Amino acid sequence: MGYKKTNAKRSTTATPPRLRRSSSSKSPCNSVKKVRALENNGCLPNLNSDAGLKKLDEHLLTRSYITGYQASKDDITVFTALAKPPTSQYVNASRWYNHIDALLRISGVSAEGSGVIVEGSAPVAEEAVATPPAADSKDAADEEDDDDVDLFGEETEEEKKAAEERAASVKASTKKKESGKSSVLIDIKPWDDETDMKKLEEAVRSIQMEGLFWGASKLVPVGYGIKKLQIMCTIVDDLVSVDTMIEEQLTVEPINEFVQSCDIVAFNKI
């Protein structure tokens, strides 16, 4: 049996040609390099709206800066486009804003970036991007002149003032990053009915750390003459982990001489 030759053409899907970007396009974003994860080829939406802030917060979820691995003009463009700092609702955007604010106060920003544009915002002036505070600029100029530097000399009044200003700006930036507080109710159970509950409570309250504040307590009957300690505490979320405190302090020596186990009964944001 022979095979019959046919003239049927194989079906193929044509690959559309690449579109060339027109230099006469009206959109300002067409002249910007493409930035991965940003829509409209490097153009962010209006950031003074919930939708814009949400987009920015999502973009910064896995990034420290708008583009690249260091602060650049793209960060300054977005920073100046914001009418006010993002609220704590936008955790990533708020963290990024505080960081850029501190950089501008301390050292300025000089990296070029990719040319990100924010809708409805004017371009940032060149001198506003990389100019650090006057005191820091003077210090930098002094450092370049190695012949006049006395490494073992005393600090001048100007140097002390500049150092104090830098420390104050860093401290202010750190305060902005402080998160909210939480109220925690903990059940602490003794080994048996012979455990001295007064000493148990004293041992628990002896745990002191920044951001931890012990509150009211009471003894609650469990059964067979055994009572447990129920105690309140308030914590600063960024400074204290209740789970870590239980594992590394409440249930280890010397406190575990009195404490058998601990349970978190309630955990509420304040």
SEDO-749972 format. One line per field, with one value per residue: x, y, z of N, C-alpha, C, CB in turn; residue in one letter. Coordinates in steps of 0.1 Angstrom, whole numbers, always signed. Glycine has a CB too. Example, Ala and Ser with C-alpha at 12.3 -4.5 7.8 and 13.67 -1.06 7.14 Angstrom:
BEGIN
n.x (+132_+128)
n.y (-57_-22)
n.z (+78_+71)
ca.x (+123_+137)
ca.y (-45_-11)
ca.z (+78_+71)
c.x (+132_+129)
c.y (-33_+0)
c.z (+78_+79)
cb.x (+113_+141)
cb.y (-45_-6)
cb.z (+90_+57)
resn (a_s)
//
This chain:
BEGIN
n.x (+9_+6_+15_-4_+3_-2_-12_-16_-13_+8_-5_+2_+11_+15_+41_+36_+50_+75_+64_+75_+85_+70_+83_+68_+47_+21_+21_+40_+54_+64_+90_+105_+127_+120_+107_+108_+79_+66_+38_+29_+54_+74_+60_+43_+11_-11_-1_-13_-37_-58_-56_-33_-14_-17_-7_+20_+27_+25_+45_+68_+69_+88_+111_+137_+141_+128_+137_+164_+193_+201_+195_+181_+175_+150_+137_+136_+119_+95_+92_+89_+66_+46_+21_+20_+34_+30_+4_+4_-10_-1_+24_+49_+53_+54_+77_+97_+95_+102_+129_+141_+136_+153_+178_+180_+183_+207_+228_+221_+211_+225_+225_+216_+192_+163_+146_+119_+85_+59_+24_+8_+27_+54_+86_+116_+137_+172_+191_+178_+180_+204_+217_+231_+227_+240_+260_+269_+280_+301_+317_+324_+339_+361_+372_+384_+407_+434_+458_+453_+439_+436_+439_+439_+431_+409_+373_+358_+335_+316_+318_+309_+282_+272_+273_+255_+232_+229_+226_+202_+184_+184_+174_+148_+138_+138_+118_+95_+92_+83_+60_+26_+9_+2_-21_-18_-29_-19_-17_-2_+10_+16_+39_+27_+3_+19_+36_+49_+30_+33_+60_+63_+49_+65_+89_+81_+74_+100_+111_+123_+123_+129_+100_+81_+55_+43_+10_-21_-29_-41_-51_-63_-84_-76_-79_-80_-69_-49_-38_-36_-16_-29_-20_-17_-2_+14_+27_+52_+49_+71_+92_+90_+85_+61_+60_+87_+96_+83_+94_+122_+126_+104_+101_+125_+155_+161_+134_+117_+117_+94_+75_+54_+41_+31_+5_-9_-37_-53_-48_-46_-47_-39)
n.y (-12_+22_+56_+84_+115_+147_+182_+196_+223_+229_+240_+270_+294_+327_+348_+378_+409_+429_+459_+491_+517_+547_+579_+601_+598_+607_+599_+604_+583_+567_+573_+563_+539_+504_+492_+465_+449_+473_+490_+503_+507_+517_+537_+550_+550_+578_+586_+597_+585_+559_+536_+541_+541_+515_+501_+510_+500_+472_+469_+474_+453_+432_+446_+470_+494_+516_+510_+489_+482_+502_+534_+558_+583_+576_+568_+593_+607_+594_+598_+626_+629_+621_+634_+633_+613_+578_+559_+537_+516_+509_+491_+484_+506_+527_+519_+522_+549_+562_+554_+566_+593_+595_+591_+613_+633_+627_+619_+623_+614_+599_+580_+572_+557_+544_+561_+565_+576_+594_+596_+627_+642_+666_+666_+659_+684_+687_+695_+689_+663_+650_+665_+667_+676_+709_+709_+683_+683_+700_+686_+664_+677_+685_+660_+652_+666_+655_+663_+682_+670_+661_+633_+626_+648_+670_+672_+697_+724_+726_+701_+685_+695_+688_+660_+655_+664_+645_+622_+628_+629_+602_+590_+601_+590_+563_+563_+568_+544_+527_+502_+494_+486_+457_+438_+412_+382_+358_+324_+308_+279_+260_+235_+218_+215_+224_+243_+275_+301_+329_+333_+323_+343_+365_+357_+356_+383_+393_+393_+415_+438_+459_+475_+458_+455_+446_+438_+436_+407_+375_+346_+316_+289_+255_+228_+200_+214_+229_+260_+283_+310_+339_+364_+397_+415_+442_+448_+461_+457_+455_+451_+431_+396_+374_+346_+340_+349_+332_+307_+311_+323_+322_+294_+283_+277_+301_+301_+280_+264_+269_+271_+252_+251_+274_+293_+312_+331_+352_+376_+408_+436_+469)
n.z (+0_-8_+2_+2_-11_+1_-2_+21_+44_+72_+103_+118_+144_+141_+153_+168_+156_+175_+191_+183_+205_+204_+200_+200_+217_+239_+266_+295_+305_+286_+279_+298_+313_+314_+344_+364_+379_+383_+370_+337_+324_+343_+355_+382_+398_+409_+441_+463_+471_+481_+465_+451_+472_+481_+460_+460_+485_+481_+461_+476_+492_+489_+486_+493_+483_+457_+431_+422_+444_+462_+476_+454_+427_+420_+443_+456_+439_+442_+470_+473_+459_+476_+497_+524_+551_+547_+564_+593_+583_+559_+559_+546_+529_+548_+563_+543_+537_+561_+562_+539_+545_+567_+554_+537_+556_+567_+548_+521_+487_+458_+437_+403_+394_+377_+364_+373_+372_+387_+384_+379_+393_+395_+379_+399_+412_+403_+423_+446_+450_+457_+477_+508_+543_+552_+572_+571_+546_+548_+566_+550_+530_+546_+553_+530_+528_+537_+548_+567_+587_+620_+636_+663_+677_+695_+692_+673_+681_+660_+649_+669_+671_+646_+649_+670_+658_+637_+653_+666_+644_+636_+658_+659_+636_+643_+663_+648_+636_+655_+665_+673_+705_+725_+745_+768_+781_+804_+814_+841_+853_+883_+897_+917_+944_+965_+958_+963_+957_+959_+957_+932_+916_+921_+909_+882_+877_+880_+856_+834_+807_+778_+767_+779_+802_+833_+846_+863_+884_+894_+914_+903_+909_+900_+905_+928_+949_+937_+924_+897_+883_+870_+849_+837_+810_+792_+760_+737_+704_+685_+701_+720_+721_+730_+729_+727_+752_+769_+762_+766_+791_+811_+814_+820_+840_+866_+871_+863_+885_+899_+880_+859_+834_+807_+793_+766_+771_+761_+735_+725_+703_+711)
ca.x (+0_+14_+10_-9_+9_-12_-7_-22_-3_+8_-11_+12_+7_+25_+45_+34_+63_+76_+60_+85_+79_+69_+89_+58_+36_+17_+23_+54_+60_+70_+104_+112_+132_+111_+110_+100_+70_+58_+30_+31_+68_+81_+51_+34_-2_-11_+2_-21_-50_-57_-52_-18_-6_-17_+2_+33_+30_+27_+57_+79_+68_+100_+121_+141_+141_+118_+144_+178_+197_+205_+186_+184_+166_+136_+131_+133_+108_+83_+91_+84_+52_+37_+17_+23_+39_+20_+0_+9_-18_+8_+36_+61_+55_+58_+91_+105_+94_+111_+143_+145_+136_+166_+189_+180_+188_+221_+238_+216_+210_+232_+224_+207_+179_+158_+137_+105_+77_+46_+14_+4_+38_+64_+100_+123_+149_+185_+198_+170_+181_+216_+223_+230_+227_+252_+270_+276_+288_+313_+325_+329_+350_+372_+378_+391_+420_+441_+469_+448_+432_+442_+431_+439_+427_+396_+363_+354_+321_+308_+317_+300_+269_+268_+271_+243_+221_+227_+220_+188_+176_+183_+165_+135_+134_+135_+106_+84_+90_+77_+47_+16_+11_-8_-24_-17_-33_-11_-19_+10_+6_+27_+41_+17_-3_+28_+44_+47_+25_+38_+74_+61_+46_+77_+98_+75_+76_+114_+115_+122_+129_+123_+87_+73_+49_+34_-2_-28_-28_-50_-50_-75_-84_-76_-85_-72_-61_-39_-42_-27_-15_-33_-14_-18_+10_+13_+40_+54_+50_+83_+103_+88_+78_+56_+64_+102_+97_+79_+104_+136_+127_+95_+101_+139_+160_+156_+119_+110_+116_+81_+66_+54_+38_+25_-4_-15_-52_-58_-38_-54_-40_-44)
ca.y (+0_+34_+67_+95_+128_+158_+196_+203_+231_+228_+252_+277_+306_+337_+356_+393_+417_+439_+472_+501_+528_+560_+591_+612_+594_+617_+595_+607_+571_+560_+577_+558_+526_+495_+488_+453_+450_+486_+491_+514_+509_+525_+549_+547_+558_+588_+580_+603_+579_+545_+527_+543_+537_+501_+496_+512_+490_+459_+469_+474_+441_+424_+455_+480_+507_+516_+502_+486_+478_+513_+546_+565_+594_+570_+569_+607_+610_+588_+604_+639_+628_+618_+646_+631_+600_+567_+555_+524_+506_+505_+488_+485_+520_+535_+516_+528_+564_+566_+552_+576_+605_+596_+592_+627_+642_+624_+618_+626_+603_+603_+571_+577_+551_+540_+571_+563_+588_+593_+603_+639_+648_+672_+660_+664_+692_+679_+698_+684_+648_+645_+674_+664_+688_+717_+705_+671_+686_+706_+675_+656_+684_+685_+647_+651_+673_+646_+669_+691_+662_+656_+621_+625_+660_+671_+676_+711_+727_+724_+686_+680_+699_+679_+646_+656_+665_+632_+612_+632_+625_+588_+587_+605_+580_+551_+564_+567_+530_+519_+497_+495_+478_+446_+434_+398_+375_+346_+315_+302_+268_+255_+220_+211_+224_+228_+254_+288_+310_+342_+333_+321_+356_+373_+352_+360_+398_+397_+394_+429_+441_+471_+472_+448_+461_+437_+444_+429_+393_+368_+332_+309_+274_+245_+215_+192_+223_+236_+272_+289_+324_+345_+377_+406_+423_+450_+447_+469_+446_+454_+449_+419_+384_+367_+332_+339_+352_+320_+296_+314_+329_+317_+280_+278_+280_+294_+303_+267_+257_+271_+271_+239_+255_+287_+294_+326_+330_+363_+385_+418_+448_+481)
ca.z (+0_-9_+9_-7_-8_+1_-1_+33_+51_+87_+110_+127_+150_+139_+164_+164_+157_+186_+188_+187_+213_+197_+207_+201_+225_+249_+280_+300_+310_+274_+278_+310_+312_+320_+358_+367_+390_+382_+358_+328_+321_+353_+360_+393_+399_+419_+454_+473_+471_+487_+455_+448_+484_+482_+449_+465_+496_+475_+454_+485_+501_+488_+482_+503_+475_+446_+421_+426_+457_+470_+474_+441_+424_+419_+457_+459_+431_+449_+483_+471_+454_+487_+504_+538_+553_+547_+577_+597_+576_+548_+567_+538_+524_+559_+566_+533_+538_+572_+558_+529_+553_+575_+545_+533_+567_+571_+538_+508_+478_+446_+426_+393_+393_+364_+358_+376_+371_+394_+377_+386_+401_+387_+381_+411_+409_+405_+435_+457_+451_+464_+486_+522_+552_+551_+582_+567_+534_+553_+572_+539_+524_+555_+553_+517_+530_+547_+555_+578_+597_+633_+641_+677_+682_+701_+683_+674_+684_+648_+647_+680_+668_+635_+654_+677_+648_+631_+663_+668_+633_+636_+669_+655_+626_+650_+670_+638_+632_+667_+662_+683_+717_+727_+758_+768_+794_+805_+825_+846_+862_+892_+897_+925_+954_+975_+952_+969_+946_+961_+951_+917_+910_+922_+899_+869_+876_+880_+842_+829_+794_+772_+760_+787_+814_+840_+851_+874_+885_+904_+915_+898_+912_+889_+910_+938_+958_+929_+918_+887_+883_+857_+849_+825_+806_+780_+753_+725_+695_+678_+711_+728_+716_+742_+727_+730_+766_+776_+759_+770_+804_+820_+815_+822_+853_+878_+872_+862_+898_+904_+868_+851_+820_+805_+781_+763_+771_+752_+729_+718_+700_+718)
c.x (+9_+8_+7_-3_-1_-5_-12_-10_-4_+3_+0_+6_+18_+28_+44_+48_+63_+71_+71_+78_+80_+74_+79_+46_+33_+20_+38_+61_+67_+85_+112_+116_+122_+115_+102_+92_+62_+51_+34_+45_+75_+73_+42_+22_-1_-11_-6_-35_-47_-52_-37_-10_-6_-8_+16_+37_+33_+41_+69_+79_+81_+112_+125_+140_+131_+124_+158_+180_+203_+195_+190_+174_+151_+129_+128_+121_+95_+81_+85_+70_+42_+34_+20_+28_+28_+17_+5_+1_-9_+22_+49_+64_+60_+73_+100_+106_+103_+126_+148_+146_+149_+178_+191_+186_+203_+231_+234_+216_+216_+230_+214_+193_+175_+148_+123_+97_+64_+36_+9_+14_+48_+77_+107_+135_+162_+191_+190_+172_+193_+223_+221_+229_+240_+263_+277_+284_+301_+323_+332_+341_+362_+379_+387_+405_+427_+452_+465_+441_+440_+434_+430_+435_+413_+386_+360_+339_+312_+307_+308_+285_+263_+265_+258_+231_+218_+221_+205_+179_+174_+173_+151_+129_+130_+122_+94_+81_+84_+63_+38_+19_+0_-9_-25_-21_-26_-15_-6_+7_+18_+29_+30_+11_+6_+37_+40_+43_+30_+52_+73_+59_+58_+88_+94_+78_+90_+119_+113_+129_+122_+110_+78_+68_+40_+22_-8_-27_-38_-47_-63_-74_-84_-82_-75_-63_-51_-45_-32_-27_-19_-29_-15_-5_+8_+27_+40_+57_+64_+95_+102_+80_+74_+60_+79_+104_+93_+89_+117_+137_+117_+96_+115_+144_+163_+141_+112_+110_+102_+71_+66_+51_+31_+16_-9_-30_-58_-47_-46_-45_-47_-45)
c.y (+12_+45_+78_+109_+139_+171_+204_+211_+230_+241_+257_+289_+317_+345_+371_+400_+426_+453_+482_+512_+541_+571_+602_+609_+605_+613_+597_+594_+563_+563_+571_+543_+517_+491_+476_+455_+463_+486_+503_+517_+519_+537_+544_+555_+569_+582_+586_+598_+565_+535_+528_+539_+522_+495_+498_+502_+476_+458_+468_+462_+433_+433_+465_+494_+505_+508_+500_+482_+489_+525_+554_+576_+589_+571_+584_+612_+606_+595_+618_+640_+626_+631_+645_+616_+589_+563_+541_+512_+500_+503_+490_+499_+529_+532_+523_+543_+569_+565_+563_+590_+606_+597_+607_+636_+639_+625_+622_+613_+607_+593_+575_+570_+548_+550_+569_+576_+585_+602_+615_+646_+654_+666_+667_+672_+685_+682_+693_+669_+644_+654_+671_+677_+696_+713_+693_+673_+692_+696_+667_+663_+684_+671_+645_+657_+665_+653_+677_+683_+658_+645_+620_+638_+660_+676_+691_+712_+723_+709_+680_+683_+690_+665_+645_+656_+652_+622_+615_+627_+610_+583_+590_+595_+567_+551_+563_+552_+521_+515_+499_+486_+467_+443_+419_+392_+361_+337_+308_+291_+263_+240_+213_+221_+229_+240_+267_+298_+324_+343_+331_+335_+365_+370_+357_+375_+402_+398_+408_+431_+453_+467_+462_+455_+451_+444_+436_+414_+388_+353_+325_+294_+265_+232_+208_+202_+231_+249_+277_+304_+329_+360_+384_+412_+431_+450_+457_+458_+444_+450_+436_+408_+376_+352_+330_+340_+339_+309_+299_+319_+323_+302_+274_+282_+295_+295_+289_+259_+258_+269_+258_+242_+268_+286_+308_+324_+340_+372_+395_+430_+460_+493)
c.z (+0_-1_+0_-2_-9_+2_+10_+40_+66_+93_+119_+133_+148_+151_+160_+165_+169_+182_+192_+194_+205_+205_+208_+209_+236_+263_+284_+303_+298_+272_+289_+307_+319_+334_+362_+379_+391_+369_+349_+325_+330_+358_+371_+393_+409_+433_+465_+473_+477_+477_+452_+460_+485_+471_+454_+475_+491_+468_+464_+495_+501_+484_+493_+496_+463_+434_+426_+440_+466_+467_+461_+439_+423_+433_+460_+451_+437_+463_+482_+466_+465_+495_+519_+540_+553_+562_+580_+590_+564_+554_+559_+533_+536_+563_+556_+534_+549_+569_+549_+536_+561_+566_+540_+543_+570_+560_+524_+499_+464_+434_+416_+393_+379_+357_+361_+376_+379_+387_+386_+394_+391_+389_+393_+406_+412_+419_+448_+460_+460_+473_+501_+530_+551_+560_+577_+554_+538_+559_+561_+532_+533_+555_+541_+519_+541_+555_+567_+589_+608_+639_+656_+684_+688_+691_+685_+678_+672_+646_+657_+676_+657_+640_+662_+668_+641_+640_+665_+657_+632_+647_+666_+645_+632_+657_+660_+635_+643_+664_+674_+695_+717_+741_+758_+781_+794_+817_+829_+856_+870_+891_+905_+935_+965_+970_+959_+958_+947_+954_+936_+910_+910_+911_+885_+867_+876_+865_+837_+816_+788_+764_+767_+800_+821_+846_+863_+873_+895_+903_+912_+901_+900_+893_+919_+946_+950_+924_+908_+888_+870_+858_+836_+822_+793_+773_+741_+714_+689_+688_+718_+721_+728_+741_+731_+745_+774_+775_+766_+784_+814_+823_+816_+836_+854_+880_+871_+875_+903_+892_+861_+837_+819_+792_+779_+762_+761_+747_+721_+716_+707_+708)
cb.x (-10_+16_+21_-24_+21_-22_-11_-29_-5_+23_-24_+25_+3_+20_+60_+24_+64_+90_+47_+92_+87_+55_+102_+54_+38_+3_+20_+53_+50_+63_+105_+102_+146_+108_+109_+110_+76_+68_+15_+23_+69_+93_+43_+42_-14_-24_+17_-21_-56_-70_-60_-16_-12_-32_-1_+34_+18_+16_+59_+78_+57_+99_+117_+155_+155_+115_+145_+186_+207_+219_+186_+183_+170_+136_+142_+145_+109_+84_+106_+93_+51_+43_+3_+10_+46_+25_-15_+8_-31_+8_+35_+60_+42_+49_+93_+100_+79_+107_+144_+135_+124_+167_+187_+167_+180_+221_+244_+225_+195_+246_+220_+214_+168_+151_+140_+104_+73_+48_+2_-7_+45_+64_+108_+127_+148_+194_+199_+155_+183_+226_+218_+241_+224_+248_+264_+265_+281_+310_+317_+318_+345_+367_+367_+384_+418_+446_+476_+440_+425_+444_+437_+453_+428_+396_+350_+357_+318_+315_+331_+303_+268_+279_+283_+243_+223_+241_+228_+186_+182_+197_+169_+135_+145_+146_+105_+88_+103_+78_+48_+2_+10_-3_-38_-2_-49_+4_-30_+20_+1_+25_+55_+24_-14_+37_+42_+60_+10_+38_+82_+50_+34_+84_+100_+60_+68_+122_+107_+128_+128_+133_+90_+81_+42_+42_-12_-43_-14_-65_-45_-77_-96_-61_-88_-63_-55_-34_-44_-31_+0_-49_+0_-29_+23_+8_+43_+65_+40_+87_+103_+80_+87_+41_+62_+110_+88_+65_+105_+142_+125_+81_+94_+148_+173_+163_+114_+117_+126_+79_+69_+43_+28_+36_-16_-8_-57_-69_-27_-66_-41_-34)
cb.y (+0_+39_+72_+96_+132_+157_+203_+194_+246_+225_+248_+280_+305_+347_+353_+399_+426_+439_+476_+506_+529_+563_+596_+615_+581_+620_+580_+616_+561_+564_+592_+559_+524_+483_+499_+441_+447_+498_+491_+526_+514_+530_+555_+549_+549_+597_+581_+619_+578_+541_+529_+558_+543_+496_+504_+526_+490_+455_+482_+487_+432_+413_+463_+478_+511_+531_+510_+497_+467_+517_+555_+555_+600_+555_+564_+616_+604_+573_+605_+648_+617_+607_+650_+633_+599_+555_+556_+522_+512_+516_+474_+475_+525_+532_+501_+524_+569_+558_+538_+577_+606_+583_+583_+632_+639_+609_+604_+636_+599_+604_+557_+574_+560_+527_+572_+555_+592_+597_+594_+635_+638_+687_+662_+653_+706_+683_+713_+686_+642_+641_+688_+655_+685_+732_+703_+660_+696_+717_+666_+653_+699_+688_+636_+657_+688_+634_+678_+702_+650_+668_+609_+620_+671_+680_+668_+718_+741_+730_+680_+686_+713_+679_+642_+667_+676_+626_+613_+647_+630_+581_+594_+619_+578_+548_+578_+574_+524_+527_+483_+492_+486_+433_+440_+393_+374_+349_+304_+313_+256_+259_+217_+199_+216_+217_+255_+294_+310_+346_+323_+311_+362_+372_+337_+357_+405_+387_+384_+439_+429_+478_+467_+435_+474_+429_+446_+434_+388_+371_+327_+311_+271_+243_+206_+183_+216_+227_+283_+284_+329_+344_+376_+417_+414_+465_+433_+480_+448_+467_+460_+423_+376_+367_+328_+349_+364_+315_+295_+324_+344_+320_+273_+284_+272_+301_+312_+259_+264_+286_+283_+230_+244_+298_+285_+331_+332_+371_+377_+422_+451_+485)
cb.z (+12_-23_+20_-7_-18_+13_-14_+43_+47_+92_+118_+120_+165_+128_+168_+173_+144_+192_+195_+174_+227_+192_+201_+187_+232_+248_+281_+311_+316_+262_+277_+322_+318_+311_+368_+370_+403_+383_+362_+333_+307_+347_+348_+407_+401_+418_+457_+472_+456_+493_+442_+446_+497_+479_+436_+470_+506_+465_+446_+494_+496_+478_+469_+508_+471_+441_+407_+422_+456_+467_+486_+429_+411_+414_+467_+455_+417_+451_+489_+462_+443_+497_+501_+547_+567_+539_+578_+612_+570_+536_+572_+526_+518_+571_+566_+519_+541_+585_+552_+517_+562_+583_+533_+528_+579_+576_+537_+502_+476_+449_+432_+379_+400_+364_+344_+389_+357_+409_+374_+395_+410_+390_+368_+420_+416_+394_+437_+455_+437_+453_+483_+527_+566_+553_+596_+563_+525_+564_+581_+529_+522_+569_+553_+506_+533_+540_+545_+573_+590_+643_+635_+682_+672_+713_+686_+661_+688_+636_+648_+693_+664_+624_+662_+687_+638_+626_+676_+670_+620_+638_+682_+649_+615_+660_+677_+626_+628_+680_+658_+678_+729_+719_+764_+764_+795_+805_+821_+851_+854_+907_+902_+932_+961_+980_+937_+976_+945_+976_+957_+914_+917_+936_+899_+868_+888_+887_+833_+840_+784_+762_+747_+790_+810_+851_+840_+874_+888_+901_+929_+882_+921_+884_+898_+930_+969_+918_+929_+873_+886_+856_+854_+826_+805_+783_+748_+726_+684_+672_+720_+741_+706_+743_+713_+723_+770_+770_+744_+760_+803_+815_+804_+811_+856_+890_+862_+851_+908_+909_+859_+857_+814_+803_+783_+750_+785_+760_+720_+727_+684_+730)
resn (m_g_y_k_k_t_n_a_k_r_s_t_t_a_t_p_p_r_l_r_r_s_s_s_s_k_s_p_c_n_s_v_k_k_v_r_a_l_e_n_n_g_c_l_p_n_l_n_s_d_a_g_l_k_k_l_d_e_h_l_l_t_r_s_y_i_t_g_y_q_a_s_k_d_d_i_t_v_f_t_a_l_a_k_p_p_t_s_q_y_v_n_a_s_r_w_y_n_h_i_d_a_l_l_r_i_s_g_v_s_a_e_g_s_g_v_i_v_e_g_s_a_p_v_a_e_e_a_v_a_t_p_p_a_a_d_s_k_d_a_a_d_e_e_d_d_d_d_v_d_l_f_g_e_e_t_e_e_e_k_k_a_a_e_e_r_a_a_s_v_k_a_s_t_k_k_k_e_s_g_k_s_s_v_l_i_d_i_k_p_w_d_d_e_t_d_m_k_k_l_e_e_a_v_r_s_i_q_m_e_g_l_f_w_g_a_s_k_l_v_p_v_g_y_g_i_k_k_l_q_i_m_c_t_i_v_d_d_l_v_s_v_d_t_m_i_e_e_q_l_t_v_e_p_i_n_e_f_v_q_s_c_d_i_v_a_f_n_k_i)
//
